Amino acid sequence: MDTILETDKLSKRFGDFEAVSGLNLRVRKGSICAFLGQNGAGKTTTQRMLLGMMRPSQGSGHILGLRIDDEAESVRIRERVAFVAEDKRLYNYMTVRQILRFTKSFFPRWRTDRESDLLRRLDLPLGCKIRKLSKGMRTKLALFLAFARGSEFFILDEPTEGLDPVATEMVLQIVVSLASVGATVFFSSHQIAEVEQIADHILMIHKGKLVLDSPLDRIKDEYRQVQAVIHCPVQNCDFELDGVERVYVDGSTVSMIVSHNVDAVMDRAYKMNAVSVEVAPLTLKEIFLETVKASR
């Protein structure tokens, strides 16, 4: 299995504040990997380090075999990776046609064969000044310029922000089609339904730390919430078991996110004289919300 992105204990500090802490990320070639987290969790800082736009305080990483902390190699990373930032910065004085020609001149692997199809599907007005475009149109233009570059790796920050449902579905279909021909997509999003629609792997960070790293299918098949009502002192409720990912206590109720080994967790609860133990499947949205709740 080829790994296209890999980091080892990647960290970033701003003074006394640790924005990213010891991230070990792996993204395999051809995957659509969703990078989830609240605002301020460290997603944008991580993306900037991956692209060599910000130096890590500690740790290392490679994209396409190139070191992210080496100045010369990070330039090559940015040449080969198509990045769409959340702010979708574009040259406002240009028309759509002008920025197309301008961007195209920098990339010898530009997919001319893909260009007309993307323009049609995204319904971009070639003669319109960029400053007059709506937020949704700016997003579609930024995505078009990335999708047509002929890149093998895409890093997309909130790629459907500002899009209507029809345009959103179109963009998601394009992302899936890129992966189907071997491209790799690493994207952040707050739209969990969209993530579940197209992603095959989930990386979730909270307060700069990796809290979930799993194929989406495994999350759907195996992750469960176990909730036990136990009338015992909280300090005696020991659920440090294999498969218990998160634990939080609210009075006599102990709630856990369990990735596997559910039977052993239930047995432990009953040995603590649990009054009741309930097991329920978890959606990705529920895992996200429970992870945030457990970390407060």
ChimeraX attribute file (.defattr): number of C-alpha atoms within 10 A of each C-alpha:
attribute: neighborCount
match mode: 1-to-1
recipient: residues
	/A:1	6
	/A:2	9
	/A:3	15
	/A:4	19
	/A:5	20
	/A:6	21
	/A:7	20
	/A:8	15
	/A:9	16
	/A:10	22
	/A:11	25
	/A:12	24
	/A:13	13
	/A:14	9
	/A:15	7
	/A:16	6
	/A:17	8
	/A:18	16
	/A:19	20
	/A:20	26
	/A:21	22
	/A:22	18
	/A:23	22
	/A:24	17
	/A:25	15
	/A:26	17
	/A:27	22
	/A:28	16
	/A:29	19
	/A:30	21
	/A:31	23
	/A:32	25
	/A:33	25
	/A:34	26
	/A:35	23
	/A:36	25
	/A:37	24
	/A:38	16
	/A:39	11
	/A:40	12
	/A:41	19
	/A:42	23
	/A:43	24
	/A:44	15
	/A:45	19
	/A:46	22
	/A:47	21
	/A:48	15
	/A:49	21
	/A:50	27
	/A:51	24
	/A:52	23
	/A:53	17
	/A:54	15
	/A:55	19
	/A:56	22
	/A:57	16
	/A:58	15
	/A:59	17
	/A:60	22
	/A:61	24
	/A:62	22
	/A:63	23
	/A:64	18
	/A:65	13
	/A:66	17
	/A:67	21
	/A:68	29
	/A:69	22
	/A:70	15
	/A:71	13
	/A:72	12
	/A:73	18
	/A:74	21
	/A:75	15
	/A:76	18
	/A:77	22
	/A:78	16
	/A:79	15
	/A:80	19
	/A:81	21
	/A:82	22
	/A:83	24
	/A:84	22
	/A:85	18
	/A:86	17
	/A:87	13
	/A:88	18
	/A:89	11
	/A:90	15
	/A:91	12
	/A:92	14
	/A:93	12
	/A:94	16
	/A:95	18
	/A:96	23
	/A:97	15
	/A:98	17
	/A:99	20
	/A:100	17
	/A:101	10
	/A:102	12
	/A:103	14
	/A:104	17
	/A:105	11
	/A:106	11
	/A:107	15
	/A:108	9
	/A:109	13
	/A:110	19
	/A:111	15
	/A:112	12
	/A:113	9
	/A:114	14
	/A:115	16
	/A:116	12
	/A:117	12
	/A:118	21
	/A:119	16
	/A:120	10
	/A:121	14
	/A:122	19
	/A:123	13
	/A:124	18
	/A:125	16
	/A:126	14
	/A:127	11
	/A:128	14
	/A:129	17
	/A:130	22
	/A:131	15
	/A:132	12
	/A:133	17
	/A:134	12
	/A:135	15
	/A:136	16
	/A:137	19
	/A:138	24
	/A:139	24
	/A:140	27
	/A:141	25
	/A:142	20
	/A:143	23
	/A:144	21
	/A:145	20
	/A:146	20
	/A:147	23
	/A:148	24
	/A:149	24
	/A:150	20
	/A:151	20
	/A:152	20
	/A:153	25
	/A:154	23
	/A:155	21
	/A:156	22
	/A:157	21
	/A:158	18
	/A:159	23
	/A:160	25
	/A:161	19
	/A:162	16
	/A:163	19
	/A:164	10
	/A:165	10
	/A:166	8
	/A:167	18
	/A:168	19
	/A:169	15
	/A:170	15
	/A:171	21
	/A:172	18
	/A:173	13
	/A:174	17
	/A:175	20
	/A:176	18
	/A:177	12
	/A:178	22
	/A:179	19
	/A:180	13
	/A:181	10
	/A:182	13
	/A:183	19
	/A:184	26
	/A:185	26
	/A:186	22
	/A:187	22
	/A:188	24
	/A:189	21
	/A:190	17
	/A:191	13
	/A:192	15
	/A:193	12
	/A:194	15
	/A:195	24
	/A:196	18
	/A:197	12
	/A:198	18
	/A:199	22
	/A:200	17
	/A:201	22
	/A:202	22
	/A:203	21
	/A:204	22
	/A:205	23
	/A:206	23
	/A:207	20
	/A:208	22
	/A:209	20
	/A:210	20
	/A:211	19
	/A:212	18
	/A:213	16
	/A:214	14
	/A:215	14
	/A:216	19
	/A:217	14
	/A:218	13
	/A:219	22
	/A:220	15
	/A:221	12
	/A:222	14
	/A:223	24
	/A:224	23
	/A:225	23
	/A:226	22
	/A:227	22
	/A:228	24
	/A:229	21
	/A:230	20
	/A:231	14
	/A:232	13
	/A:233	9
	/A:234	14
	/A:235	6
	/A:236	8
	/A:237	16
	/A:238	11
	/A:239	18
	/A:240	12
	/A:241	13
	/A:242	13
	/A:243	17
	/A:244	20
	/A:245	17
	/A:246	21
	/A:247	21
	/A:248	17
	/A:249	15
	/A:250	9
	/A:251	12
	/A:252	16
	/A:253	18
	/A:254	20
	/A:255	21
	/A:256	24
	/A:257	25
	/A:258	25
	/A:259	20
	/A:260	18
	/A:261	15
	/A:262	21
	/A:263	10
	/A:264	14
	/A:265	22
	/A:266	20
	/A:267	13
	/A:268	17
	/A:269	23
	/A:270	16
	/A:271	9
	/A:272	17
	/A:273	14
	/A:274	20
	/A:275	13
	/A:276	13
	/A:277	18
	/A:278	12
	/A:279	16
	/A:280	11
	/A:281	16
	/A:282	20
	/A:283	17
	/A:284	17
	/A:285	15
	/A:286	14
	/A:287	21
	/A:288	20
	/A:289	12
	/A:290	19
	/A:291	23
	/A:292	17
	/A:293	12
	/A:294	14
	/A:295	12
	/A:296	7
